[in-house]
Amino acid sequence: MMNTHQTKPVGDHIREWRMRRRMSQMDLALEADISTRHLSFLETGRSHPSREMLLLLADQLDIPLRERNIMMVSAGFAPVYSQKPLDDPALRSARHAVDLVLKGHDPYPALAVDRHWSLIAANDALFPLIGDVDPALLKPPVNVLRLSIHPAGLARRIVNFTEWRNHLVARLRHQVDVTGDAVLADLADELRAYPIPDGAVRGPVPAHDYGGVVVPLKLASESGILTLFSTTTVFGTPVDVTLSELAIEAFFPADPETAEALRRLAEARQAGA
């Protein structure tokens, strides 16, 4: 079935992305160094954009590579950006880089995800933290946000469940604003609807607020409450759709107790190997 986005006139794509970026026609015209009249003609279909003009506007609007390809096809041009699977030989170096980053982050958990938060890879430090979730949530493709917030997932052990769920939903909403991805919008609604599970840990008010700088994940474990914050890493200059949508989520200890607990868990894993 053809993607409905591809059947829309290219002018509709330009206008929708301009409005999503909260830019007026004058704003975009100035950024692209074209006349407002010409931009108006492109959006209404009175003028047909060249391939170079579409690439220029896509750069100014910071349109994701996947959507740039859709816009190109809508205008009658071939897609500009490749979309190879991660096991393609051309992406071998990139996949090796991902594996190096994940392995190098041990003893702290880290994982790689695609644009819909499906698990691509993870380091050994992650799996001991998710061992008691419903096995159905671990059937591929594993959605890591669903795994985290689902009542049968990690939710029962997240001390600050409501805070963490709201944080993830806010991140998803921002992604939807940036990408226009309907799948992410549905996922955000799904996460927001999850109730606080009956078995969820309800701990005391945290002694540290981390200066309002980060939202920590406070996860109950056999080693005590682990307090973690995350960073996201993406490829800096991708020209492939798959690479542009790949992200590494790395977790760091937010206090010395968590750092020591993760170090001990790593030593136990190595001793049992």
Rosetta blueprint (number, residue, H / E / L):
1 M L
2 M L
3 N L
4 T H
5 H H
6 Q H
7 T H
8 K L
9 P L
10 V H
11 G H
12 D H
13 H H
14 I H
15 R H
16 E H
17 W H
18 R H
19 M H
20 R H
21 R L
22 R L
23 M L
24 S L
25 Q H
26 M H
27 D H
28 L H
29 A H
30 L H
31 E H
32 A H
33 D L
34 I L
35 S L
36 T H
37 R H
38 H H
39 L H
40 S H
41 F H
42 L H
43 E H
44 T H
45 G L
46 R L
47 S L
48 H L
49 P L
50 S L
51 R H
52 E H
53 M H
54 L H
55 L H
56 L H
57 L H
58 A H
59 D H
60 Q H
61 L H
62 D L
63 I L
64 P L
65 L H
66 R H
67 E H
68 R H
69 N H
70 I H
71 M H
72 M H
73 V H
74 S H
75 A L
76 G L
77 F L
78 A L
79 P L
80 V L
81 Y L
82 S E
83 Q L
84 K L
85 P L
86 L L
87 D L
88 D L
89 P H
90 A H
91 L H
92 R H
93 S H
94 A H
95 R H
96 H H
97 A H
98 V H
99 D H
100 L H
101 V H
102 L H
103 K H
104 G H
105 H H
106 D L
107 P L
108 Y L
109 P L
110 A E
111 L E
112 A E
113 V E
114 D L
115 R L
116 H L
117 W L
118 S E
119 L E
120 I E
121 A E
122 A E
123 N L
124 D L
125 A L
126 L L
127 F H
128 P H
129 L H
130 I L
131 G L
132 D L
133 V L
134 D L
135 P H
136 A H
137 L H
138 L H
139 K L
140 P L
141 P L
142 V L
143 N E
144 V H
145 L H
146 R H
147 L H
148 S H
149 I H
150 H L
151 P L
152 A L
153 G L
154 L H
155 A H
156 R H
157 R H
158 I E
159 V L
160 N L
161 F H
162 T H
163 E H
164 W H
165 R H
166 N H
167 H H
168 L H
169 V H
170 A H
171 R H
172 L H
173 R H
174 H H
175 Q H
176 V H
177 D H
178 V H
179 T H
180 G L
181 D L
182 A H
183 V H
184 L H
185 A H
186 D H
187 L H
188 A H
189 D H
190 E H
191 L H
192 R H
193 A H
194 Y L
195 P L
196 I L
197 P L
198 D L
199 G L
200 A L
201 V L
202 R L
203 G L
204 P L
205 V L
206 P L
207 A L
208 H L
209 D L
210 Y H
211 G H
212 G H
213 V L
214 V L
215 V L
216 P L
217 L E
218 K E
219 L E
220 A E
221 S E
222 E L
223 S L
224 G E
225 I E
226 L E
227 T E
228 L E
229 F E
230 S E
231 T E
232 T E
233 T E
234 V E
235 F L
236 G L
237 T L
238 P L
239 V L
240 D E
241 V H
242 T H
243 L H
244 S H
245 E L
246 L L
247 A E
248 I E
249 E E
250 A E
251 F E
252 F E
253 P E
254 A L
255 D L
256 P H
257 E H
258 T H
259 A H
260 E H
261 A H
262 L H
263 R H
264 R H
265 L H
266 A H
267 E H
268 A H
269 R H
270 Q H
271 A H
272 G H
273 A L
